[in-house]
Amino acid sequence: MKRYKHVNLPHLVEIQKAVLEKLDKFYFKTTIFKVCSPDDFEIPLLVEAVETIKPWSEVVHVSVISQEPFVHKNSDRNIHQDVMSLTERGQEQPVCLNIPIYNCEETYVAIYKQLQDPYLYRGTYPNGHTWEAWHWRKGGVEEIDKLYLHTPALFYTQMPHGIINETKNVRIIISVRFSTPIDLETFEY
């Protein structure tokens, strides 16, 4: 099974600038996965670019993902499998559109093969909502591939993966999650 597929989105540089203008300085100082409403990111050029993949009406949410340098060395929770959330806009599907925003050229998503069973981690978002996710400790997986986000990519989130950032700056992407499936094997851009 394919794990990812790079895609060329129109207006990428302008989208990156527009998203950076929307983000608080907070994102440049922390590691966070923040789920946002599609309405929060209804930037005309972003909508146009996403609609080369799927209609904007099928966007369940847009996540902002920032990762500080070297977090992967100190956190057992970096290696994970994404949770599929259910929102008022529908059930999130396993293939998302990841768009590089800041400091992505030298970082990558490590993709792993499972060697041991994961452990269940339960967390609470700042708004009080709880969530659960499967995580793996470093010895419980073996790296089998690397996804560099020098360009946007469709990404299958249901395998062990983690962000590797060995630069001096935070890495920021947005991840567009859809309510209808994308088959990476047959997807043509």
N, C-alpha and C positions, 0 to 999 in steps of 0.2 A: 504494500500500500504506500502511495505517495504521502509524505508528511507535510510538504509545503510546495508552493509554486510562486515564484516571483511574478509580479505584474507591474506594468508601467501605468501609473496614474497620471492624468493630465494635471498640470498646475501644482506639482509637488512642492516646489520651493515656496510658492505663495501660500499653500496650505500650511506648511511648516511655520511660516512667519505668523499667519493668522492664529494658529493654535497657540504658539508661544505667547502672543499678546493676550490671550484669554487666561493663561495659567498664572496662578499666584506664585510668588517667589518660594513659597512653601515646597513646591514640587522639585526645586533645585537643591533642596537640603535634606531630602528624606527618601526612603524606600516605601512606596505605597502602590496599591492597586485600588483605584477609586472608580466605582461604577457611576456613570453619569447618564442623564436622560439624553436621548437623541436631540431634543430641543435645545440643550445646552451647547451643542456643537453644530447647529444648523447654519454653518458657514456656507454661503452659496458655492464657492469653488470646491469645498469638501463634498457637498451634496452631489454636485456634478460629477466629481471623480468617483465617488462611491457608486453612483448610478451606472457607471460603466461595468460594474460587477453585478449589482442587484438594486432594485428600487429602494429609495430612502425609506419608504413606508414599511419595509421589511427589517429595518434596523431596530433591534431590541434595546440595545444600549451601546454607549461608547465608553470604554474604560481608558483611563489615563494610568499608565504604568511607568513609574520612575524607580530606578535602581541605583543606589549609591555604589561607589567603587568597592570592590572586594567583599560585598555582602555574602557572596556565594562561598567564601572561605569560612565564614563564621556562623552560618545559619543552616540548620537541618531542614528548614522549611523552604529553601530555594528550589529544591528538586520536588516537583509537584505535578499533578494532573488537574486541569481546570475544572471548576464546578460549573455545571450547566444550570443557570438561574432561570426562574420563571417570573416574568414581569407582566404588567398589564398589556404589554405589546406582544406577548407570546413567549414561547419556550426557546431559549437560546440553543443554537445548533453547534456541533463540534468544530466546524471550520469557520474561522474568523478572518478578518482582513486587518493585518498589522501594518501600521504606517509609521516609519521613522520620523521623529520630530527633532530630537537633539542628541548629539553625541552617540550616534549608532554605528558609525563606520568601523570602529575598532572593537566593538562589542558583538556578542552573538548569543543566540539561544542554543544551548547544548541540548541535544536530543539523546535520550537514553534507552537502553534495553533494560528491562526489569530483571534483577538477579534474586531479589528477596521481596517478600510481601511488604507493602507500604504500611504506614501507621496513619490512623485517623487523627487529624488535628481539628479542634473546634476553636473558632475565634469569634470575636464580637467587633462589628464595625463601630465607629464613633457615634452613629445614630442609634445604636442599641440592637440592631439586627444581628442575629447570629448566623454563622456559616460553618460548614464542614468541608474539609478537603483531604485528599490522600497525598501524603508526602513520603519521600524516601530519604534515608540517610545515605551519605556518600558511598559507602561500601555496598549498598543495596542495588546499585545500578552500574551500567557500563556505558560510557559515551559512544554513540554510533554515528552521529552526524552533527553538523553545525549549520544553523541558519543565520547568515549575516543579513541584517536589514539595511543594506546600502540602498535598496529600493523596497517598496512595499511588497508584501507577500501574503498570500492566503496560507493559513497555518492550521493544521489539525491539532487540536488542543488535548486530545484524549490519550496521550502517551506521556511518560515521565519526561519532563523538560525543566530547564532552569536557565536564568540569565547569567552570563559571564561578563562582568565588567571589570577589567583590569586597567582602566584609564584613571585619570585624576578627577574626572567630572561625573556627575549623575548622568544616567542614560534615560531618555524619555521617549515613549512611543504612545500612540493611541491605538486601541484595538476595537474595531467595529464588529459587533456581534449581531448575527442575523436570526430571524425567526423561521427561515426556510433553509433547507440543506444545500450545500455546494458539494458536488462530487469532484474531488481533485483529480481523479483518474480520467474523467471525461471533460473537465472544464477547459474551455477555449476562450482566450481573451481576445 
